[in-house]
Amino acid sequence: MKFAHLSDTHLGYRQYGLIEREDDFYNVFNEIVDKIIDERVDFVIHSGDLFEIAKPSPNALLIFQEGLMKIKESGIPFFAIAGNHDTILRQNALPPQILFKKLGLTLISPNNPIINSSFLRENDIFIGGTHYISKSQTPLLKSLLSDLSKKSEGFSKRILVAHQGIDKYIPFDYELEISDIPTSFNYYAMGHVHNRIIDDFGQGRLVYPGSTEIWRSNEVTDYKKMEKVFI
């Protein structure tokens, strides 16, 4: 099994008000789409902050639609969760990813009754996750993660998708402590932290692929070491 994991693409971000910087985010996304197709992955996971804002510009929506259609035409399923930038903090509000449901995107969200299915059973693979949940709702988040762990029992391959900060990696701005996370998964497809992190955890690896383009100046050092990537 081979899959692509990316996060924090922030499509539509016009850094410093420069259209050239907005285009940088689009260009790197298009390069990743081509690489995903070249690698012939079995599926794609996007772990949040697909867009810079919850109401993306038509241009950002179009760039993503074109990329998603290329991935769909290659027969590759695409799974995603909403990050904090994608989320409108209002009851029953839907993230922009829902617009692409009929174009091949499966939105993973266990606590929104409007969106179907937070997990997948295909070739004995479990993919479960939750959209970004703020620190004020950490008890809810921990309960959802525990529930997903129970649902994943019996699958030989178990993937958890989340867009959250963890105290071990960002000690001053986190929603979860590392001890809050179930240890029953083989792969933890994380988003939110913009630097790349690959750590042994649970029954496999916990991975933040990092943002696909530099979003803040403190990401430059990490970029020089390993560039901006997807996994």
N, C-alpha and C positions, 0 to 999 in steps of 0.2 A: 504494500500500500504506500502510495506517495501522494502527499497533498501540499498545497501552498498555503502558507499562513502569513497574512499581512494585516497591518493596522495603521491607524492614524494617518490616512492619506490626505485628510483635510482639503478635499477638492473645493475650490472656490476661494481659498485664502489669498487675498491680495495684500501681501506683506508690504509695509511701508507705503501702501497706496499705489504700488507699481504693478501694472498689468504684466510686466515681464516676470515678476515673481509669481503671480497667479499662473502664468503659463508654465513656469518651472514645475509646479505641483501637477499640472495636467500632463506634461511631457514625461515625467518619471512614472506616473501611473500608466500611461500608454506603453512605456518600455516594459513595465512589469507584466502587463497583459500579454504582450508578445512573448515574454520569457515563460510565463505560465503555460501558454499554448505549446511552445517549443519543448518544454519539459514533459508534456503529456501527463500531467498530474491527474489523479482520480477525482479530486474535488478541491475547492478553494474555501478557506475560512477567512473572513474579515472580522476582526475583533474590535470594531468600534471606531468612531470618528471618521467615517467615510467622507463626510462633508464637514466643512468648517462651521457651518451654522445649520440650525434645524429647518430653516426655510432657504434652501440653496438657490443660487441664481440659475436661470435657464441654461447658461453656458456650462455650469458645473454638472447639472443634471444630464445635459446632452453628452458631455465627455464620458460620464460614467455609463450612460445607456449604450453608447457605441462600444465601449470596452466590454461591457457585460454581454452584449449581443455576439461579439467575437468569441467570447468564452463559451457561450451557450451553443453557438454553431460548431464548436469543437467538441461538443458533447460532455462538457465539464460542469458539474453542479456547483453552485455558488451559495454558500451559507454566510449569514452575517448577523451581528447584533448591533444595537444602537449604543453609541458612546455618549459622553456628557455633552459634546458639541452637537450631536444629532438629536438630542432629547429636548422636547418641550415639556417643562415641568408643570403639566396640567393633567388632571385625571382623564384617562382614556384617550389622551393625545397620541397620535401615531407618528413615528419617525418617517423621514422622507424615503427610507429604504422600501417602505411598503408599496411605493409607486411601481416598483419593478417586480412585483410578485408574479405577474403573468409573463415576465421576460426571463424567468429562470432563477430569480433570487428567492431563497428561503430565509425568512426572518426568524431568528431564534429568540423567543421571548416567552418564558413559562407563565408569567403572571398577567398577561393581557388576553382577556377572553375573546378579543376580536381576531387575534392572530392564531392560526392553527399550529399545533404540534411544536413543541420545544425540543424534540429529539427525533432521531432517525434510526430505523433499523434496516440496514442494507449491508449485506455481506458481513453480518455480525459486528457492525460498527455502531457505537452510540455517540451522538454529538448533542450535547446539552449545554444550555447556557442561559444567561440573563443579560438584559440591557444594563447600562450603568445605573447604579443606585447610590444615592448620596450617603454621607456619613451619618446623617440624622436617622437613616433607616437601616443601619447596620444589622439590627436584630432580624429584620425581614430578609435581608440579603443572606445572612447565615442560614436562616430557615430554608430559603430556596436552594442554596447550595447543598444542604443536607438532603433535601428531597430529591435533587438531581442525582446525588450519589446513590440513593436507594433505587431510583429508576434504572440506573446503569448496571445494576447487579445482573450477572448472567451473560453479559456481553464480553467478548474476548478483547475488543478494542474500545476504549472509553476516552472520549475527549470532552473536556470542560472548556467553555468559552466565556470569558468575562472581561469587562473593561473597568478595572478597579486598581487603585493603589494598594500596595501591601507594605507593611511597616519595615520588612527586611530590606526593601529596595528604595523606598522613599519615606524615610522615617518621620518627616514633618508634615506630610500631606497624604494620608492614607485612609481607606475605608475598612480595611481588613488587617488583622494580624495574621501572620503566617500560620499560627495554630488554629485559625478559624476555617482553614481550607481543608476539605475532605482529602484524604490521602489515597483514595480508591481509583484515581484516574491515571491513564498512561501518558496523556499529553494535556497540558494546561495552556490553551491558546489565549494569551493575555493581550490586552491593549491598555493604553493610557500613559504608560511610561514611554518617553520618546527615544531613550537609549536602548540599545539591544542588550537583552539579558537572557542567558540560557543557563538554567540551574537544575540540578537533580532534585526532584521532589516527588513524594508519593511513590507511585509505581512507574515513574518515568521522568519526563522533563517538564519544567515550567518555563515558558518562553514568552518574553516580550520581544517581538521583532523590531520594535522601534518605529519611529515615524519614517515615511518614505522620502521626505525632504526636510531640510533644516527648518525648524519652526521657531526656535529660540537660539540666542547666541551661545547659551551654555551647552548646546548640542554639537558645537563645532569640533571640539576635541575628539568626541566619539566618532564623528563623521570622518575625521582625518585618519583614525585608526582602522576603520572597517567600512567606511562609506555608509550610505543609507541603503537598507536592504529589505528584502522580505525573506521568509524562511521557507 
